[in-house]
């Protein structure tokens, strides 16, 4: 089961094209191999990972330019996150949000360009690139509270799971901070399939100790 989960996670991460998830995944793999492998094997694995990443960036030029823009400070995410607050402020619907129907039907997304109309009407149909912020826009403070309550119950359960499950949980949550995961097929799979799987007894600390 663990191998299946790891393969599914790896495929989902590659298809997500999310920079933060790529970085987190590499860090998690590095930590995992550091704990499990002897020093020489660990160094060899890191070298292989570096080679694979280099080839991946050369082949996937779009991903390379995404990282390049982030380093140069040209990423539009900061504008998207800032304008998400402005969308709610302009609609004066802090508690309940503007509603999912209005959000999609009227294209009240947080992206706008100067001279292209009102602040609350997006020209390009971009989402906020943050699941908590999308909940805030569509469902207001109430939606954010519901999301936090759901995460709280996940946290209660994940404390009793092994480090592998905890690292996957951290990856999915971190992914949701910089992406609207429910707007992506692979994001929905991460949340609805992988999270319940890692909460099973197969991934509990007690089971791990027995094995």
Secondary structure, DSSP 4 states (H G I P E B T S, - for coil): -HHHHHHHHHHHHHHH--HHHHHHHHHHHHHHHHHHS-HHHHHHHHHHHHHHHHHHHHH-HHHHHHHHHHHTT--THHHHHHHHHHHHHHHT-TTT-S-HHHHHHTT--S---TTSS-TTS-SS----S-HHHHHHHHHHHHHHHHHHHHHHHHHHHHTTB-HHHHHHHHHHHHHHHHS-GGGSHHHHHIIIIIHHHHTSGGGBHHHHHH-
